[in-house]
Amino acid sequence: MESYNSFKVAQQQVMESAKLLNLDQATIELLIYPQREFKFTFPVRMDDGKVKVFHAWRIQYNYARGPAKGGIRFHPEETVDTIRALACWMTWKTAVVDLPLGGGKGGVCCDPKTMSERELEAVSRGYIRAIAPIIGIERDIPAPDVYTNPQTMTWMMDEYETIVNNHQPGILTDKPQQVGGTEGRRDATARGGVINVREACKVYGFDPTKTYAIQGFGNAGQRAALLHQEILGGGKLIAVSDSRAAIFNPDGFDPKELVMHKLKTGTVKNFPGAKEIQHNELLTLDVEILYPAALENAITSQNADNIKAKIISELANGPTTPEADIILNKKGVHVIPDILASAGGVTVSYFEMVQDKYSYFWDEEQVQQRLDKKISKAYHTVQEALREKKIHPRLAAMVVGVARVAEACKLRGWV
Ligand code: GLU
């Protein structure tokens, strides 16, 4: 039976890696559960005058390598297990790119699409007020994730600074530059995903100037559409999707126009010259490179067998189920796993933390060069593990990340 419980999937991945690394029972026990979980509710007065109570979480999965780090999601289907899984994955993600950080995640069960700007601000401030006692620049640093953004971060930072009566911009990352943000953070997740594709093409000889498709057209998807052509020197974007529509054009879309259309109308639907297709069709199109950039469990045993892409660069967290992974591996699809493909975002978040600490800011070129170096190095480290242990890329990335975290736990005398 295919498992759609993301946390069970995440635990299974840790156990598989632990076996390959011969980790002892206590270390495994430590790594398959979050170190700290905080579940809470908070009330917000909505525009209609009624009070609504929101359920929310902040989970600090592991902080052996440094303060917990990871985004905050606003999503109607959020559960404790989605947050646990995402916090778990953040732990290996920061380790795989060798950042001095642990992993965490937070979430509010809410539907931002039905909320006004004022309600979103009230929820953001309510959330950070509740977690203020457990976070901190040296303890846990949140960032955006699904349906949160630099504006959300700014409201939260403002509320936090009011509570602590101190200027502390480094408490959250991916802020606008006017309030302590860094150059290059907004496109960092996509940039990291495309740099991984560039390295994969060098190793495996695939042609990045052929076709590509993007599932999910939020921040990461939109930036990947543009950066793919910029970094790889070509490529034809033939399909994209968001929650409202999936569209296709065999002659290729102009990524800039498509992004403009999305920003103007809020969806990719009705883009001139596009043919609307089924959401599931997008994933199985005949493309060279596929970027899943939406939510968990998009590629499953139901559709994996029909996937024709040669490279999958996972900009989303957890888009592929373990069953689908096995199928893709057998088919010879090169999957660049989420903890590596989407690590560009948290890498530049770390750069933002460093700059906020010094209150001295780098230029865009410096940020991009340092990001490129970190991601390329991580890609090739994972390649080494993959060759040495003859395992598929996700397991190889997990092995690199889990080994580093286990080592830190051991050095601290925890296990
Ligand atoms: N939410 C992003 C992720 O899943 C970024 C996290 C961060 O920058 O802390 O990687």
Boltz pocket constraint, residues with backbone or C-beta under 6 A from the ligand:
constraints:
  - pocket:
      binder: B
      contacts: [[A, 69], [A, 70], [A, 71], [A, 72], [A, 93], [A, 141], [A, 142], [A, 143], [A, 144], [A, 145], [A, 146], [A, 173], [A, 317], [A, 342], [A, 343], [A, 345], [A, 346], [A, 347], [A, 349]]
      max_distance: 6.0
